[in-house]
Amino acid sequence: MKHVFSRNFSSTNSEVYFKEFSSNAPFPHFVIENFLNEDSANKILNNFKITEKWTNLSLVNNYKKFLLNNREFMDVNCNEIIEELGS
């Protein structure tokens, strides 16, 4: 994996994640620290700057909610991460 920190995904970790997921409150969940390689995470930060290409979905109960669903407006690193996560 190029962008996802692969050390987080071993058979040992899956057992730990499952136990943590099952026992967490108030609902089952777990957190993977440093999910992305630091360099990859830093490279995609600029993709999250709100521009005119983003759609404003803010309503009364959805304050500051925006959508960017056209991947043409995302840089190559962001698109590679999306592909990697979907593989």
Backbone as XML, in Angstrom:
<?xml version="1.0"?>
<chain id="A" units="angstrom">
  <residue number="1" name="MET">
    <atom name="N" x="0.839" y="-1.168" z="0.000"/>
    <atom name="CA" x="0.000" y="0.000" z="0.000"/>
    <atom name="C" x="0.889" y="1.237" z="0.000"/>
  </residue>
  <residue number="2" name="LYS">
    <atom name="N" x="0.550" y="2.154" z="-0.857"/>
    <atom name="CA" x="1.359" y="3.349" z="-1.029"/>
    <atom name="C" x="1.026" y="4.444" z="-0.012"/>
  </residue>
  <residue number="3" name="HIS">
    <atom name="N" x="-0.249" y="4.621" z="0.285"/>
    <atom name="CA" x="-0.674" y="5.731" z="1.138"/>
    <atom name="C" x="-1.121" y="5.289" z="2.533"/>
  </residue>
  <residue number="4" name="VAL">
    <atom name="N" x="-1.769" y="4.132" z="2.613"/>
    <atom name="CA" x="-2.254" y="3.643" z="3.901"/>
    <atom name="C" x="-1.084" y="3.002" z="4.643"/>
  </residue>
  <residue number="5" name="PHE">
    <atom name="N" x="-0.954" y="3.336" z="5.918"/>
    <atom name="CA" x="0.143" y="2.821" z="6.739"/>
    <atom name="C" x="-0.103" y="1.337" z="6.983"/>
  </residue>
  <residue number="6" name="SER">
    <atom name="N" x="0.564" y="0.465" z="6.226"/>
    <atom name="CA" x="0.264" y="-0.965" z="6.202"/>
    <atom name="C" x="0.541" y="-1.676" z="7.528"/>
  </residue>
  <residue number="7" name="ARG">
    <atom name="N" x="1.375" y="-1.117" z="8.379"/>
    <atom name="CA" x="1.666" y="-1.761" z="9.662"/>
    <atom name="C" x="0.398" y="-1.879" z="10.515"/>
  </residue>
  <residue number="8" name="ASN">
    <atom name="N" x="-0.592" y="-1.048" z="10.247"/>
    <atom name="CA" x="-1.850" y="-1.105" z="10.991"/>
    <atom name="C" x="-2.696" y="-2.314" z="10.632"/>
  </residue>
  <residue number="9" name="PHE">
    <atom name="N" x="-2.355" y="-3.024" z="9.574"/>
    <atom name="CA" x="-3.223" y="-4.081" z="9.064"/>
    <atom name="C" x="-2.511" y="-5.429" z="9.035"/>
  </residue>
  <residue number="10" name="SER">
    <atom name="N" x="-2.367" y="-6.015" z="10.206"/>
    <atom name="CA" x="-1.809" y="-7.358" z="10.324"/>
    <atom name="C" x="-2.856" y="-8.231" z="10.998"/>
  </residue>
  <residue number="11" name="SER">
    <atom name="N" x="-2.653" y="-9.539" z="10.976"/>
    <atom name="CA" x="-3.631" y="-10.428" z="11.605"/>
    <atom name="C" x="-3.695" y="-10.187" z="13.116"/>
  </residue>
  <residue number="12" name="THR">
    <atom name="N" x="-2.588" y="-9.817" z="13.720"/>
    <atom name="CA" x="-2.575" y="-9.500" z="15.151"/>
    <atom name="C" x="-3.422" y="-8.271" z="15.430"/>
  </residue>
  <residue number="13" name="ASN">
    <atom name="N" x="-3.257" y="-7.240" z="14.606"/>
    <atom name="CA" x="-4.037" y="-6.015" z="14.801"/>
    <atom name="C" x="-5.526" y="-6.251" z="14.631"/>
  </residue>
  <residue number="14" name="SER">
    <atom name="N" x="-5.910" y="-7.123" z="13.722"/>
    <atom name="CA" x="-7.344" y="-7.345" z="13.497"/>
    <atom name="C" x="-8.011" y="-7.907" z="14.740"/>
  </residue>
  <residue number="15" name="GLU">
    <atom name="N" x="-7.318" y="-8.770" z="15.477"/>
    <atom name="CA" x="-7.878" y="-9.303" z="16.725"/>
    <atom name="C" x="-8.021" y="-8.203" z="17.770"/>
  </residue>
  <residue number="16" name="VAL">
    <atom name="N" x="-7.004" y="-7.358" z="17.875"/>
    <atom name="CA" x="-7.039" y="-6.241" z="18.828"/>
    <atom name="C" x="-8.166" y="-5.285" z="18.466"/>
  </residue>
  <residue number="17" name="TYR">
    <atom name="N" x="-8.282" y="-4.936" z="17.166"/>
    <atom name="CA" x="-9.343" y="-4.033" z="16.718"/>
    <atom name="C" x="-10.724" y="-4.611" z="17.003"/>
  </residue>
  <residue number="18" name="PHE">
    <atom name="N" x="-10.891" y="-5.929" z="16.787"/>
    <atom name="CA" x="-12.194" y="-6.550" z="17.021"/>
    <atom name="C" x="-12.572" y="-6.472" z="18.497"/>
  </residue>
  <residue number="19" name="LYS">
    <atom name="N" x="-11.623" y="-6.770" z="19.379"/>
    <atom name="CA" x="-11.910" y="-6.702" z="20.822"/>
    <atom name="C" x="-12.241" y="-5.269" z="21.234"/>
  </residue>
  <residue number="20" name="GLU">
    <atom name="N" x="-11.469" y="-4.321" z="20.727"/>
    <atom name="CA" x="-11.718" y="-2.918" z="21.045"/>
    <atom name="C" x="-13.071" y="-2.479" z="20.504"/>
  </residue>
  <residue number="21" name="PHE">
    <atom name="N" x="-13.378" y="-2.847" z="19.257"/>
    <atom name="CA" x="-14.649" y="-2.503" z="18.622"/>
    <atom name="C" x="-15.816" y="-3.035" z="19.454"/>
  </residue>
  <residue number="22" name="SER">
    <atom name="N" x="-15.722" y="-4.286" z="19.861"/>
    <atom name="CA" x="-16.823" y="-4.949" z="20.565"/>
    <atom name="C" x="-17.100" y="-4.360" z="21.938"/>
  </residue>
  <residue number="23" name="SER">
    <atom name="N" x="-16.051" y="-3.848" z="22.591"/>
    <atom name="CA" x="-16.224" y="-3.413" z="23.974"/>
    <atom name="C" x="-16.346" y="-1.905" z="24.158"/>
  </residue>
  <residue number="24" name="ASN">
    <atom name="N" x="-16.182" y="-1.125" z="23.121"/>
    <atom name="CA" x="-16.232" y="0.338" z="23.267"/>
    <atom name="C" x="-17.645" y="0.853" z="23.466"/>
  </residue>
  <residue number="25" name="ALA">
    <atom name="N" x="-17.742" y="1.917" z="24.240"/>
    <atom name="CA" x="-19.033" y="2.550" z="24.520"/>
    <atom name="C" x="-18.932" y="4.010" z="24.085"/>
  </residue>
  <residue number="26" name="PRO">
    <atom name="N" x="-19.982" y="4.658" z="23.744"/>
    <atom name="CA" x="-21.379" y="4.251" z="23.877"/>
    <atom name="C" x="-21.867" y="3.381" z="22.719"/>
  </residue>
  <residue number="27" name="PHE">
    <atom name="N" x="-21.022" y="3.119" z="21.747"/>
    <atom name="CA" x="-21.382" y="2.240" z="20.639"/>
    <atom name="C" x="-20.102" y="1.542" z="20.181"/>
  </residue>
  <residue number="28" name="PRO">
    <atom name="N" x="-20.211" y="0.396" z="19.516"/>
    <atom name="CA" x="-19.015" y="-0.312" z="19.057"/>
    <atom name="C" x="-18.233" y="0.518" z="18.035"/>
  </residue>
  <residue number="29" name="HIS">
    <atom name="N" x="-16.936" y="0.696" z="18.284"/>
    <atom name="CA" x="-16.074" y="1.445" z="17.369"/>
    <atom name="C" x="-14.614" y="1.218" z="17.737"/>
  </residue>
  <residue number="30" name="PHE">
    <atom name="N" x="-13.720" y="1.564" z="16.838"/>
    <atom name="CA" x="-12.294" y="1.585" z="17.138"/>
    <atom name="C" x="-11.646" y="2.683" z="16.320"/>
  </residue>
  <residue number="31" name="VAL">
    <atom name="N" x="-10.469" y="3.099" z="16.760"/>
    <atom name="CA" x="-9.737" y="4.184" z="16.122"/>
    <atom name="C" x="-8.389" y="3.637" z="15.665"/>
  </residue>
  <residue number="32" name="ILE">
    <atom name="N" x="-8.015" y="3.944" z="14.431"/>
    <atom name="CA" x="-6.694" y="3.572" z="13.927"/>
    <atom name="C" x="-5.883" y="4.852" z="13.830"/>
  </residue>
  <residue number="33" name="GLU">
    <atom name="N" x="-4.953" y="5.021" z="14.757"/>
    <atom name="CA" x="-4.086" y="6.198" z="14.745"/>
    <atom name="C" x="-3.147" y="6.122" z="13.540"/>
  </residue>
  <residue number="34" name="ASN">
    <atom name="N" x="-2.842" y="7.270" z="12.961"/>
    <atom name="CA" x="-1.914" y="7.337" z="11.815"/>
    <atom name="C" x="-2.321" y="6.373" z="10.710"/>
  </residue>
  <residue number="35" name="PHE">
    <atom name="N" x="-3.580" y="6.426" z="10.337"/>
    <atom name="CA" x="-4.132" y="5.537" z="9.310"/>
    <atom name="C" x="-3.400" y="5.707" z="7.983"/>
  </residue>
  <residue number="36" name="LEU">
    <atom name="N" x="-3.125" y="6.961" z="7.622"/>
    <atom name="CA" x="-2.368" y="7.254" z="6.404"/>
    <atom name="C" x="-0.915" y="7.528" z="6.743"/>
  </residue>
  <residue number="37" name="ASN">
    <atom name="N" x="-0.035" y="7.251" z="5.800"/>
    <atom name="CA" x="1.349" y="7.680" z="5.956"/>
    <atom name="C" x="1.349" y="9.196" z="6.117"/>
  </residue>
  <residue number="38" name="GLU">
    <atom name="N" x="2.218" y="9.715" z="6.954"/>
    <atom name="CA" x="2.227" y="11.148" z="7.249"/>
    <atom name="C" x="2.405" y="11.994" z="5.985"/>
  </residue>
  <residue number="39" name="ASP">
    <atom name="N" x="3.290" y="11.579" z="5.101"/>
    <atom name="CA" x="3.529" y="12.327" z="3.871"/>
    <atom name="C" x="2.270" y="12.384" z="3.007"/>
  </residue>
  <residue number="40" name="SER">
    <atom name="N" x="1.572" y="11.259" z="2.890"/>
    <atom name="CA" x="0.336" y="11.208" z="2.098"/>
    <atom name="C" x="-0.745" y="12.093" z="2.704"/>
  </residue>
  <residue number="41" name="ALA">
    <atom name="N" x="-0.885" y="12.042" z="4.017"/>
    <atom name="CA" x="-1.894" y="12.864" z="4.694"/>
    <atom name="C" x="-1.620" y="14.346" z="4.473"/>
  </residue>
  <residue number="42" name="ASN">
    <atom name="N" x="-0.362" y="14.738" z="4.577"/>
    <atom name="CA" x="-0.008" y="16.144" z="4.380"/>
    <atom name="C" x="-0.237" y="16.593" z="2.938"/>
  </residue>
  <residue number="43" name="LYS">
    <atom name="N" x="-0.017" y="15.710" z="1.973"/>
    <atom name="CA" x="-0.187" y="16.067" z="0.567"/>
    <atom name="C" x="-1.642" y="16.332" z="0.190"/>
  </residue>
  <residue number="44" name="ILE">
    <atom name="N" x="-2.589" y="15.696" z="0.874"/>
    <atom name="CA" x="-3.995" y="15.869" z="0.485"/>
    <atom name="C" x="-4.713" y="16.975" z="1.247"/>
  </residue>
  <residue number="45" name="LEU">
    <atom name="N" x="-4.053" y="17.607" z="2.196"/>
    <atom name="CA" x="-4.709" y="18.663" z="2.974"/>
    <atom name="C" x="-5.287" y="19.771" z="2.103"/>
  </residue>
  <residue number="46" name="ASN">
    <atom name="N" x="-4.608" y="20.148" z="1.035"/>
    <atom name="CA" x="-5.095" y="21.228" z="0.170"/>
    <atom name="C" x="-6.399" y="20.879" z="-0.542"/>
  </residue>
  <residue number="47" name="ASN">
    <atom name="N" x="-6.738" y="19.599" z="-0.636"/>
    <atom name="CA" x="-7.992" y="19.194" z="-1.258"/>
    <atom name="C" x="-9.203" y="19.619" z="-0.435"/>
  </residue>
  <residue number="48" name="PHE">
    <atom name="N" x="-8.984" y="19.963" z="0.820"/>
    <atom name="CA" x="-10.094" y="20.277" z="1.704"/>
    <atom name="C" x="-10.274" y="21.770" z="1.937"/>
  </residue>
  <residue number="49" name="LYS">
    <atom name="N" x="-9.636" y="22.577" z="1.128"/>
    <atom name="CA" x="-9.875" y="24.022" z="1.179"/>
    <atom name="C" x="-11.123" y="24.313" z="0.345"/>
  </residue>
  <residue number="50" name="ILE">
    <atom name="N" x="-12.092" y="24.963" z="0.965"/>
    <atom name="CA" x="-13.370" y="25.237" z="0.308"/>
    <atom name="C" x="-13.171" y="26.274" z="-0.802"/>
  </residue>
  <residue number="51" name="THR">
    <atom name="N" x="-13.577" y="25.906" z="-2.017"/>
    <atom name="CA" x="-13.532" y="26.807" z="-3.171"/>
    <atom name="C" x="-14.908" y="26.820" z="-3.815"/>
  </residue>
  <residue number="52" name="GLU">
    <atom name="N" x="-15.030" y="27.529" z="-4.933"/>
    <atom name="CA" x="-16.315" y="27.583" z="-5.646"/>
    <atom name="C" x="-16.692" y="26.245" z="-6.256"/>
  </residue>
  <residue number="53" name="LYS">
    <atom name="N" x="-15.765" y="25.295" z="-6.306"/>
    <atom name="CA" x="-16.046" y="23.968" z="-6.871"/>
    <atom name="C" x="-16.808" y="23.076" z="-5.893"/>
  </residue>
  <residue number="54" name="TRP">
    <atom name="N" x="-16.834" y="23.468" z="-4.631"/>
    <atom name="CA" x="-17.552" y="22.715" z="-3.606"/>
    <atom name="C" x="-19.021" y="23.121" z="-3.600"/>
  </residue>
  <residue number="55" name="THR">
    <atom name="N" x="-19.904" y="22.190" z="-3.285"/>
    <atom name="CA" x="-21.330" y="22.457" z="-3.143"/>
    <atom name="C" x="-21.635" y="22.682" z="-1.660"/>
  </residue>
  <residue number="56" name="ASN">
    <atom name="N" x="-22.295" y="23.786" z="-1.358"/>
    <atom name="CA" x="-22.658" y="24.094" z="0.020"/>
    <atom name="C" x="-23.954" y="23.357" z="0.351"/>
  </residue>
  <residue number="57" name="LEU">
    <atom name="N" x="-23.888" y="22.442" z="1.299"/>
    <atom name="CA" x="-25.068" y="21.684" z="1.729"/>
    <atom name="C" x="-25.566" y="22.153" z="3.094"/>
  </residue>
  <residue number="58" name="SER">
    <atom name="N" x="-25.088" y="23.296" z="3.530"/>
    <atom name="CA" x="-25.457" y="23.799" z="4.858"/>
    <atom name="C" x="-26.932" y="24.160" z="4.906"/>
  </residue>
  <residue number="59" name="LEU">
    <atom name="N" x="-27.585" y="23.627" z="5.910"/>
    <atom name="CA" x="-28.979" y="23.962" z="6.213"/>
    <atom name="C" x="-29.020" y="24.376" z="7.678"/>
  </residue>
  <residue number="60" name="VAL">
    <atom name="N" x="-30.198" y="24.507" z="8.207"/>
    <atom name="CA" x="-30.334" y="24.934" z="9.594"/>
    <atom name="C" x="-29.574" y="23.989" z="10.529"/>
  </residue>
  <residue number="61" name="ASN">
    <atom name="N" x="-29.715" y="22.692" z="10.345"/>
    <atom name="CA" x="-29.079" y="21.716" z="11.239"/>
    <atom name="C" x="-27.758" y="21.170" z="10.698"/>
  </residue>
  <residue number="62" name="ASN">
    <atom name="N" x="-27.340" y="21.588" z="9.534"/>
    <atom name="CA" x="-26.092" y="21.125" z="8.930"/>
    <atom name="C" x="-25.192" y="22.315" z="8.665"/>
  </residue>
  <residue number="63" name="TYR">
    <atom name="N" x="-24.702" y="22.907" z="9.717"/>
    <atom name="CA" x="-23.882" y="24.099" z="9.589"/>
    <atom name="C" x="-22.500" y="23.743" z="9.043"/>
  </residue>
  <residue number="64" name="LYS">
    <atom name="N" x="-22.044" y="24.488" z="8.047"/>
    <atom name="CA" x="-20.736" y="24.311" z="7.418"/>
    <atom name="C" x="-20.552" y="22.914" z="6.818"/>
  </residue>
  <residue number="65" name="LYS">
    <atom name="N" x="-21.528" y="22.452" z="6.083"/>
    <atom name="CA" x="-21.453" y="21.149" z="5.435"/>
    <atom name="C" x="-21.276" y="21.373" z="3.935"/>
  </residue>
  <residue number="66" name="PHE">
    <atom name="N" x="-20.203" y="20.807" z="3.381"/>
    <atom name="CA" x="-19.884" y="20.986" z="1.969"/>
    <atom name="C" x="-19.619" y="19.646" z="1.304"/>
  </residue>
  <residue number="67" name="LEU">
    <atom name="N" x="-19.753" y="19.614" z="-0.008"/>
    <atom name="CA" x="-19.585" y="18.398" z="-0.793"/>
    <atom name="C" x="-18.715" y="18.684" z="-2.005"/>
  </residue>
  <residue number="68" name="LEU">
    <atom name="N" x="-17.752" y="17.810" z="-2.248"/>
    <atom name="CA" x="-16.962" y="17.843" z="-3.483"/>
    <atom name="C" x="-17.002" y="16.432" z="-4.042"/>
  </residue>
  <residue number="69" name="ASN">
    <atom name="N" x="-17.887" y="16.196" z="-4.997"/>
    <atom name="CA" x="-18.043" y="14.835" z="-5.507"/>
    <atom name="C" x="-17.451" y="14.639" z="-6.893"/>
  </residue>
  <residue number="70" name="ASN">
    <atom name="N" x="-16.814" y="15.646" z="-7.442"/>
    <atom name="CA" x="-16.163" y="15.513" z="-8.741"/>
    <atom name="C" x="-14.668" y="15.311" z="-8.514"/>
  </residue>
  <residue number="71" name="ARG">
    <atom name="N" x="-14.204" y="14.101" z="-8.759"/>
    <atom name="CA" x="-12.805" y="13.774" z="-8.485"/>
    <atom name="C" x="-11.834" y="14.487" z="-9.419"/>
  </residue>
  <residue number="72" name="GLU">
    <atom name="N" x="-12.332" y="15.075" z="-10.477"/>
    <atom name="CA" x="-11.462" y="15.854" z="-11.374"/>
    <atom name="C" x="-10.861" y="17.062" z="-10.647"/>
  </residue>
  <residue number="73" name="PHE">
    <atom name="N" x="-11.545" y="17.536" z="-9.611"/>
    <atom name="CA" x="-11.081" y="18.700" z="-8.860"/>
    <atom name="C" x="-10.143" y="18.324" z="-7.714"/>
  </residue>
  <residue number="74" name="MET">
    <atom name="N" x="-9.902" y="17.020" z="-7.528"/>
    <atom name="CA" x="-8.993" y="16.542" z="-6.487"/>
    <atom name="C" x="-7.636" y="16.256" z="-7.105"/>
  </residue>
  <residue number="75" name="ASP">
    <atom name="N" x="-6.581" y="16.405" z="-6.323"/>
    <atom name="CA" x="-5.247" y="16.147" z="-6.873"/>
    <atom name="C" x="-4.984" y="14.641" z="-6.980"/>
  </residue>
  <residue number="76" name="VAL">
    <atom name="N" x="-3.883" y="14.285" z="-7.605"/>
    <atom name="CA" x="-3.554" y="12.890" z="-7.885"/>
    <atom name="C" x="-3.407" y="12.083" z="-6.596"/>
  </residue>
  <residue number="77" name="ASN">
    <atom name="N" x="-2.841" y="12.670" z="-5.539"/>
    <atom name="CA" x="-2.675" y="11.944" z="-4.277"/>
    <atom name="C" x="-4.019" y="11.576" z="-3.661"/>
  </residue>
  <residue number="78" name="CYS">
    <atom name="N" x="-4.949" y="12.498" z="-3.675"/>
    <atom name="CA" x="-6.270" y="12.232" z="-3.119"/>
    <atom name="C" x="-6.971" y="11.131" z="-3.918"/>
  </residue>
  <residue number="79" name="ASN">
    <atom name="N" x="-6.879" y="11.183" z="-5.235"/>
    <atom name="CA" x="-7.481" y="10.153" z="-6.066"/>
    <atom name="C" x="-6.827" y="8.793" z="-5.848"/>
  </residue>
  <residue number="80" name="GLU">
    <atom name="N" x="-5.513" y="8.780" z="-5.662"/>
    <atom name="CA" x="-4.821" y="7.508" z="-5.388"/>
    <atom name="C" x="-5.276" y="6.910" z="-4.062"/>
  </residue>
  <residue number="81" name="ILE">
    <atom name="N" x="-5.470" y="7.752" z="-3.054"/>
    <atom name="CA" x="-5.940" y="7.258" z="-1.749"/>
    <atom name="C" x="-7.347" y="6.695" z="-1.862"/>
  </residue>
  <residue number="82" name="ILE">
    <atom name="N" x="-8.213" y="7.372" z="-2.584"/>
    <atom name="CA" x="-9.578" y="6.873" z="-2.787"/>
    <atom name="C" x="-9.540" y="5.506" z="-3.456"/>
  </residue>
  <residue number="83" name="GLU">
    <atom name="N" x="-8.699" y="5.368" z="-4.493"/>
    <atom name="CA" x="-8.563" y="4.090" z="-5.194"/>
    <atom name="C" x="-8.008" y="3.010" z="-4.250"/>
  </residue>
  <residue number="84" name="GLU">
    <atom name="N" x="-7.013" y="3.362" z="-3.458"/>
    <atom name="CA" x="-6.397" y="2.414" z="-2.540"/>
    <atom name="C" x="-7.395" y="1.935" z="-1.490"/>
  </residue>
  <residue number="85" name="LEU">
    <atom name="N" x="-8.189" y="2.850" z="-0.945"/>
    <atom name="CA" x="-9.178" y="2.477" z="0.053"/>
    <atom name="C" x="-10.280" y="1.605" z="-0.530"/>
  </residue>
  <residue number="86" name="GLY">
    <atom name="N" x="-10.567" y="1.788" z="-1.806"/>
    <atom name="CA" x="-11.600" y="1.001" z="-2.458"/>
    <atom name="C" x="-11.110" y="-0.334" z="-3.002"/>
  </residue>
  <residue number="87" name="SER">
    <atom name="N" x="-9.820" y="-0.593" z="-2.894"/>
    <atom name="CA" x="-9.288" y="-1.843" z="-3.465"/>
    <atom name="C" x="-9.378" y="-2.995" z="-2.481"/>
  </residue>
</chain>
